[in-house]
Amino acid sequence: MNVTRKYHTASILANGSVLVTGGQSNSSYLNSTELYNPSTGTWTTTGSMSTARGYHIASSLANGSILVAGGLNSSGGYLSSAELYNPSTGTWTTTGSMNIARQYHTASTLVNGLVLVAGGTNSGSSSLNSAELYNPSTGTWTMVGNMSVARYWHTASILANGSVLVAGGESNSSSSYLNSAELYNPSTGTWTTTGSMNVARYYHIASTLATGLVLVASGYGSSAYLNSAELYEPSTGTWTATGSMTVARISPTASTLANGLVLVSGGYNGSYLNSAELYNPSTGTWITTANMSIIRRYHTASTLANGLVLVTGGYNGGALNSAELY
């Protein structure tokens, strides 16, 4: 990449390019953005955001635009601002701000085209249970029902029936790790609790499998790095343990491959990691695969149209501008 960055986002555009936005380059937060062209394997700069930010979310909208919202800036300010990237012009325009400033939140593009933002934090020691919806037609945000539990560093997964499963995270006090999970119903705008995970965790990954099950793995809980994994069954609302990863880790990336396997790479477990492994839903087991060239966490991973996985940036003692393909 042209710029070293961590805490950034990566979004796949309709033309197959990957848009990387913002993040932090060691001490300063970034408003710069750049595009990866899979055909040439090269990066080009594109329009800059109006606001420098990291720890933000990026969501792909039905019209091909990319919505970026929230995060943190260089002065330590939590952001409620949002903006839109237009791939046709390579430019950003501001849109309505969220009702609540937040970082470490999740964003889910719903079947109806709205974007659900949930949880996060906007102070050093408290988490949020609030949720809100972005309407691309009006450029405005509307508050919806609160989650039953305030949480950040959680995951959000869209189920086959259109509901959103939120799982785990950390609550208001440090070491308050969560195993609770809840479901957002887009038809009613409300949340209901569902079965709790077997293991409390945050900084974990979640992947929706072709079978409709949701795989959760890794993270931190009970003062330990985790290699455990479990599956959520939407029809019963229950969790079942599955094979454990070969390496315990927090903040890796997870990518669903064309063959249905899930690739988990990098992260941290007291040391920065370059190891990678694959989850096979058919057998419920993990196998190691080739290591990344560079140890990294806080990176992104994007599954390209050609089936390759692009990993960008991250941190291993300093912010990185390297990228590699699996």
NUPAMI-977302 format. One record per residue (C-alpha): residue in one letter; x, y, z. Coordinates in steps of 0.1 Angstrom, whole numbers, plus 2048, in hexadecimal, padded with zeros to 3 digits. Each point is the difference from the previous one (the first is absolute). Layout:
REM NUPAMI-977302
+---------+-----+-----+-----+
! residuo !   u !   v !   w !
+---------+-----+-----+-----+
!       A !   X !   Y !   Z !
...
+---------+-----+-----+-----+
END
This chain:
REM NUPAMI-977302
+---------+-----+-----+-----+
! residuo !   u !   v !   w !
+---------+-----+-----+-----+
!       M ! 800 ! 800 ! 800 !
!       N ! 80A ! 824 ! 7FC !
!       V ! 7FB ! 807 ! 826 !
!       T ! 807 ! 7EB ! 81F !
!       R ! 7E0 ! 7FA ! 813 !
!       K ! 7EF ! 7EC ! 81B !
!       Y ! 7DC ! 802 ! 80D !
!       H ! 7F5 ! 806 ! 7DC !
!       T ! 7E4 ! 7F1 ! 7EC !
!       A ! 800 ! 7EE ! 7DE !
!       S ! 7E1 ! 7FD ! 7EA !
!       I ! 7FB ! 7EE ! 7DF !
!       L ! 7F1 ! 816 ! 7E5 !
!       A ! 7E8 ! 7F4 ! 7E5 !
!       N ! 81D ! 801 ! 7E6 !
!       G ! 815 ! 7E8 ! 816 !
!       S ! 818 ! 81B ! 80D !
!       V ! 806 ! 803 ! 825 !
!       L ! 7FC ! 821 ! 811 !
!       V ! 816 ! 805 ! 81F !
!       T ! 7F6 ! 81D ! 816 !
!       G ! 80F ! 813 ! 81D !
!       G ! 810 ! 7F0 ! 81E !
!       Q ! 81E ! 80B ! 814 !
!       S ! 824 ! 803 ! 7F3 !
!       N ! 813 ! 7FC ! 821 !
!       S ! 7F7 ! 820 ! 812 !
!       S ! 7E8 ! 812 ! 7E8 !
!       Y ! 7DE ! 7F7 ! 7F4 !
!       L ! 7FA ! 800 ! 7DB !
!       N ! 7E6 ! 80E ! 7E8 !
!       S ! 812 ! 7F1 ! 7E1 !
!       T ! 7F1 ! 7E4 ! 7EC !
!       E ! 80E ! 7EA ! 7E5 !
!       L ! 7F5 ! 7E5 ! 7E7 !
!       Y ! 80E ! 7DE ! 7F8 !
!       N ! 7FC ! 7F4 ! 7DD !
!       P ! 800 ! 7D9 ! 7FF !
!       S ! 808 ! 800 ! 7DB !
!       T ! 820 ! 813 ! 803 !
!       G ! 809 ! 7FA ! 825 !
!       T ! 805 ! 825 ! 805 !
!       W ! 7F3 ! 81B ! 817 !
!       T ! 7F5 ! 823 ! 7F6 !
!       T ! 7F5 ! 81C ! 817 !
!       T ! 7DC ! 80C ! 7FE !
!       G ! 7ED ! 81C ! 810 !
!       S ! 806 ! 808 ! 825 !
!       M ! 7E5 ! 7FE ! 81A !
!       S ! 7F6 ! 821 ! 810 !
!       T ! 809 ! 7F3 ! 822 !
!       A ! 81E ! 7EC ! 80B !
!       R ! 7F5 ! 7E1 ! 813 !
!       G ! 809 ! 7DD ! 80C !
!       Y ! 7EC ! 7E5 ! 811 !
!       H ! 7E3 ! 80A ! 7EA !
!       I ! 7E8 ! 7E9 ! 7EC !
!       A ! 7FC ! 7FE ! 7DA !
!       S ! 7E0 ! 7F1 ! 7F0 !
!       S ! 7F8 ! 7F9 ! 7DC !
!       L ! 7DF ! 80F ! 7F5 !
!       A ! 7E9 ! 7F2 ! 7E5 !
!       N ! 808 ! 81D ! 7E9 !
!       G ! 825 ! 7F8 ! 801 !
!       S ! 80A ! 81C ! 817 !
!       I ! 814 ! 7F9 ! 820 !
!       L ! 7F4 ! 80F ! 821 !
!       V ! 81A ! 808 ! 81B !
!       A ! 7F5 ! 80A ! 822 !
!       G ! 80D ! 807 ! 823 !
!       G ! 823 ! 7F8 ! 80E !
!       L ! 81A ! 813 ! 811 !
!       N ! 816 ! 81E ! 7F5 !
!       S ! 823 ! 80C ! 809 !
!       S ! 7F4 ! 816 ! 81D !
!       G ! 7EF ! 7E2 ! 810 !
!       G ! 7DE ! 80B ! 7F6 !
!       Y ! 7E5 ! 7E7 ! 7FA !
!       L ! 7EE ! 806 ! 7DF !
!       S ! 7DB ! 7FF ! 7F6 !
!       S ! 807 ! 80D ! 7DD !
!       A ! 7FA ! 7EC ! 7E1 !
!       E ! 809 ! 803 ! 7DB !
!       L ! 7FB ! 7EF ! 7DF !
!       Y ! 819 ! 7F5 ! 7E6 !
!       N ! 7F4 ! 801 ! 7DC !
!       P ! 814 ! 7E7 ! 7EB !
!       S ! 7F5 ! 811 ! 7DF !
!       T ! 810 ! 821 ! 80A !
!       G ! 81A ! 7F5 ! 81A !
!       T ! 7F3 ! 81A ! 818 !
!       W ! 7F1 ! 802 ! 823 !
!       T ! 7E1 ! 813 ! 80B !
!       T ! 7F5 ! 805 ! 824 !
!       T ! 7DE ! 7F1 ! 80A !
!       G ! 7EC ! 801 ! 81F !
!       S ! 812 ! 7FA ! 821 !
!       M ! 7F8 ! 7E4 ! 818 !
!       N ! 7EC ! 80A ! 81E !
!       I ! 81B ! 7F3 ! 817 !
!       A ! 826 ! 801 ! 7FB !
!       R ! 810 ! 7DE ! 802 !
!       Q ! 81E ! 7EA ! 7F9 !
!       Y ! 804 ! 7DA ! 802 !
!       H ! 7DC ! 7FD ! 7F2 !
!       T ! 7F3 ! 7E8 ! 7E6 !
!       A ! 7ED ! 808 ! 7E0 !
!       S ! 7EA ! 7E8 ! 7EC !
!       T ! 7F0 ! 807 ! 7DE !
!       L ! 7DD ! 7F2 ! 803 !
!       V ! 7EB ! 7F0 ! 7E5 !
!       N ! 7EB ! 81F ! 7FD !
!       G ! 81F ! 815 ! 7F8 !
!       L ! 802 ! 812 ! 822 !
!       V ! 81F ! 7FE ! 815 !
!       L ! 7FE ! 7F6 ! 824 !
!       V ! 81B ! 80D ! 818 !
!       A ! 801 ! 7F1 ! 823 !
!       G ! 813 ! 805 ! 820 !
!       G ! 824 ! 80D ! 803 !
!       T ! 80E ! 819 ! 819 !
!       N ! 805 ! 825 ! 802 !
!       S ! 813 ! 803 ! 820 !
!       G ! 81D ! 7ED ! 80F !
!       S ! 7ED ! 7EA ! 818 !
!       S ! 7DC ! 7FD ! 7F4 !
!       S ! 7EF ! 7ED ! 7E4 !
!       L ! 7E0 ! 807 ! 7ED !
!       N ! 7E0 ! 7EC ! 7FB !
!       S ! 7F1 ! 818 ! 7E7 !
!       A ! 7FA ! 7F8 ! 7DC !
!       E ! 7F6 ! 815 ! 7E2 !
!       L ! 7F7 ! 7FD ! 7DB !
!       Y ! 80E ! 813 ! 7E2 !
!       N ! 7E8 ! 805 ! 7E4 !
!       P ! 813 ! 805 ! 7DF !
!       S ! 7E1 ! 810 ! 7F0 !
!       T ! 7FE ! 81D ! 819 !
!       G ! 824 ! 800 ! 80D !
!       T ! 7F3 ! 800 ! 823 !
!       W ! 803 ! 7EB ! 820 !
!       T ! 7E4 ! 7F3 ! 816 !
!       M ! 803 ! 7F1 ! 822 !
!       V ! 7F2 ! 7DD ! 804 !
!       G ! 7FB ! 7E9 ! 81E !
!       N ! 81E ! 7FD ! 818 !
!       M ! 812 ! 7E0 ! 804 !
!       S ! 7FA ! 7EE ! 821 !
!       V ! 826 ! 802 ! 808 !
!       A ! 818 ! 81D ! 7FA !
!       R ! 81E ! 7F2 ! 7ED !
!       Y ! 81E ! 808 ! 7EA !
!       W ! 81A ! 7EA ! 7EE !
!       H ! 7E3 ! 7EA ! 7F8 !
!       T ! 7F6 ! 7F0 ! 7DE !
!       A ! 7E1 ! 804 ! 7EB !
!       S ! 7F5 ! 7E6 ! 7E6 !
!       I ! 7E3 ! 801 ! 7E8 !
!       L ! 7EB ! 7E0 ! 800 !
!       A ! 7EE ! 7F0 ! 7E3 !
!       N ! 7DE ! 80D ! 80D !
!       G ! 80E ! 824 ! 800 !
!       S ! 804 ! 803 ! 826 !
!       V ! 821 ! 80C ! 80F !
!       L ! 812 ! 7EB ! 81A !
!       V ! 816 ! 814 ! 818 !
!       A ! 817 ! 7EB ! 816 !
!       G ! 819 ! 805 ! 81C !
!       G ! 815 ! 81F ! 805 !
!       E ! 80A ! 813 ! 81F !
!       S ! 7E9 ! 814 ! 817 !
!       N ! 805 ! 81F ! 815 !
!       S ! 81C ! 7F5 ! 817 !
!       S ! 821 ! 7F0 ! 7F3 !
!       S ! 800 ! 7DB ! 805 !
!       S ! 7DA ! 7FF ! 7FC !
!       Y ! 801 ! 7E7 ! 7E3 !
!       L ! 7DE ! 7F6 ! 7F1 !
!       N ! 7F3 ! 7DF ! 7F4 !
!       S ! 7DD ! 80E ! 7FA !
!       A ! 7F1 ! 803 ! 7DD !
!       E ! 7E1 ! 811 ! 7F2 !
!       L ! 7EC ! 804 ! 7E0 !
!       Y ! 7F5 ! 81F ! 7EE !
!       N ! 7DF ! 7FD ! 7ED !
!       P ! 7FF ! 819 ! 7E3 !
!       S ! 7DA ! 7FD ! 7FE !
!       T ! 7FA ! 80C ! 823 !
!       G ! 820 ! 813 ! 808 !
!       T ! 804 ! 7ED ! 820 !
!       W ! 819 ! 7E9 ! 810 !
!       T ! 7FA ! 7DE ! 811 !
!       T ! 819 ! 7EB ! 814 !
!       T ! 80A ! 7DF ! 7F2 !
!       G ! 816 ! 7E4 ! 80D !
!       S ! 821 ! 80A ! 810 !
!       M ! 821 ! 7F4 ! 7F2 !
!       N ! 812 ! 7E5 ! 814 !
!       V ! 81E ! 817 ! 804 !
!       A ! 801 ! 826 ! 808 !
!       R ! 816 ! 812 ! 7E7 !
!       Y ! 808 ! 820 ! 7EF !
!       Y ! 818 ! 809 ! 7E3 !
!       H ! 7F3 ! 7E0 ! 7F0 !
!       I ! 7F5 ! 7F9 ! 7DC !
!       A ! 7DE ! 7F5 ! 7F3 !
!       S ! 7F8 ! 7F1 ! 7DD !
!       T ! 7DF ! 7F6 ! 7F1 !
!       L ! 804 ! 7DE ! 7F0 !
!       A ! 7EE ! 7F3 ! 7E1 !
!       T ! 7EC ! 7EA ! 816 !
!       G ! 7F1 ! 81E ! 812 !
!       L ! 813 ! 7F9 ! 820 !
!       V ! 816 ! 81B ! 80F !
!       L ! 824 ! 7F7 ! 809 !
!       V ! 80F ! 814 ! 81D !
!       A ! 825 ! 7FA ! 809 !
!       S ! 81E ! 80F ! 812 !
!       G ! 7FF ! 81E ! 817 !
!       Y ! 809 ! 808 ! 824 !
!       G ! 7ED ! 7F6 ! 81F !
!       S ! 807 ! 7F4 ! 824 !
!       S ! 822 ! 810 ! 7FE !
!       A ! 80B ! 7EA ! 7E4 !
!       Y ! 804 ! 800 ! 7DA !
!       L ! 7E7 ! 7E8 ! 7F1 !
!       N ! 803 ! 7E5 ! 7E5 !
!       S ! 7DD ! 7F3 ! 806 !
!       A ! 7E5 ! 801 ! 7E6 !
!       E ! 7DA ! 7FB ! 800 !
!       L ! 7E2 ! 800 ! 7E8 !
!       Y ! 7DF ! 812 ! 803 !
!       E ! 7E2 ! 7EE ! 7F2 !
!       P ! 7E5 ! 81A ! 7F7 !
!       S ! 7E3 ! 7E7 ! 800 !
!       T ! 806 ! 7F6 ! 824 !
!       G ! 812 ! 820 ! 80D !
!       T ! 81B ! 7EA ! 810 !
!       W ! 826 ! 7FE ! 7FF !
!       T ! 814 ! 7E0 ! 7FB !
!       A ! 826 ! 7FC ! 805 !
!       T ! 813 ! 7F7 ! 7E1 !
!       G ! 825 ! 7F9 ! 7FA !
!       S ! 819 ! 818 ! 810 !
!       M ! 819 ! 814 ! 7EC !
!       T ! 824 ! 7F5 ! 7FF !
!       V ! 80B ! 822 ! 80E !
!       A ! 7EF ! 816 ! 81A !
!       R ! 7FD ! 824 ! 7F3 !
!       I ! 7EE ! 821 ! 803 !
!       S ! 7F6 ! 818 ! 7E4 !
!       P ! 808 ! 7EA ! 7E2 !
!       T ! 7ED ! 803 ! 7DF !
!       A ! 7E7 ! 7E6 ! 7F3 !
!       S ! 7F9 ! 7FB ! 7DB !
!       T ! 7E7 ! 7E8 ! 7F1 !
!       L ! 80F ! 7F0 ! 7E1 !
!       A ! 7EE ! 7F4 ! 7E1 !
!       N ! 804 ! 7DC ! 80B !
!       G ! 7ED ! 808 ! 820 !
!       L ! 81F ! 7FE ! 817 !
!       V ! 807 ! 81D ! 818 !
!       L ! 823 ! 80F ! 800 !
!       V ! 80C ! 80F ! 820 !
!       S ! 820 ! 813 ! 800 !
!       G ! 817 ! 814 ! 816 !
!       G ! 7F7 ! 810 ! 821 !
!       Y ! 811 ! 801 ! 822 !
!       N ! 804 ! 7E8 ! 81E !
!       G ! 81C ! 811 ! 812 !
!       S ! 814 ! 801 ! 7E0 !
!       Y ! 7F6 ! 80D ! 7DE !
!       L ! 7F6 ! 7E3 ! 7E9 !
!       N ! 805 ! 7F8 ! 7DB !
!       S ! 7F0 ! 7DD ! 803 !
!       A ! 7E0 ! 7F7 ! 7EE !
!       E ! 7E8 ! 7E3 ! 801 !
!       L ! 7E1 ! 7F3 ! 7EF !
!       Y ! 7DF ! 7F5 ! 80F !
!       N ! 7EE ! 7E4 ! 7EE !
!       P ! 7DA ! 802 ! 807 !
!       S ! 7FC ! 7DC ! 7F3 !
!       T ! 817 ! 7F1 ! 81B !
!       G ! 7FF ! 81B ! 81B !
!       T ! 826 ! 801 ! 800 !
!       W ! 81C ! 818 ! 7FA !
!       I ! 820 ! 7FA ! 7EC !
!       T ! 81E ! 817 ! 7FD !
!       T ! 808 ! 810 ! 7DF !
!       A ! 81D ! 816 ! 7F3 !
!       N ! 80B ! 81C ! 816 !
!       M ! 7FD ! 824 ! 7F6 !
!       S ! 820 ! 811 ! 7F6 !
!       I ! 7FD ! 819 ! 81C !
!       I ! 7F4 ! 7FE ! 824 !
!       R ! 7E2 ! 817 ! 805 !
!       R ! 7E0 ! 809 ! 813 !
!       Y ! 7E7 ! 81C ! 7FA !
!       H ! 802 ! 7F7 ! 7DB !
!       T ! 7E4 ! 7FB ! 7E7 !
!       A ! 7F8 ! 7E2 ! 7EA !
!       S ! 7EA ! 801 ! 7E0 !
!       T ! 7F5 ! 7E3 ! 7EB !
!       L ! 804 ! 80A ! 7DB !
!       A ! 7EB ! 7F6 ! 7E3 !
!       N ! 81C ! 7EA ! 7F3 !
!       G ! 7FF ! 7EC ! 821 !
!       L ! 820 ! 80F ! 80E !
!       V ! 801 ! 810 ! 823 !
!       L ! 811 ! 823 ! 802 !
!       V ! 80F ! 809 ! 822 !
!       T ! 809 ! 824 ! 806 !
!       G ! 813 ! 814 ! 81A !
!       G ! 7FE ! 7FA ! 825 !
!       Y ! 818 ! 803 ! 81D !
!       N ! 81D ! 7EC ! 80E !
!       G ! 811 ! 81B ! 815 !
!       G ! 7FC ! 81A ! 7E5 !
!       A ! 7E5 ! 806 ! 7E6 !
!       L ! 804 ! 7ED ! 7DF !
!       N ! 7FA ! 809 ! 7DC !
!       S ! 807 ! 7DD ! 7F2 !
!       A ! 7E6 ! 7EB ! 7EF !
!       E ! 7FF ! 7DB ! 7F6 !
!       L ! 7EA ! 7E7 ! 7EF !
!       Y ! 7F6 ! 7DD ! 80C !
+---------+-----+-----+-----+
END
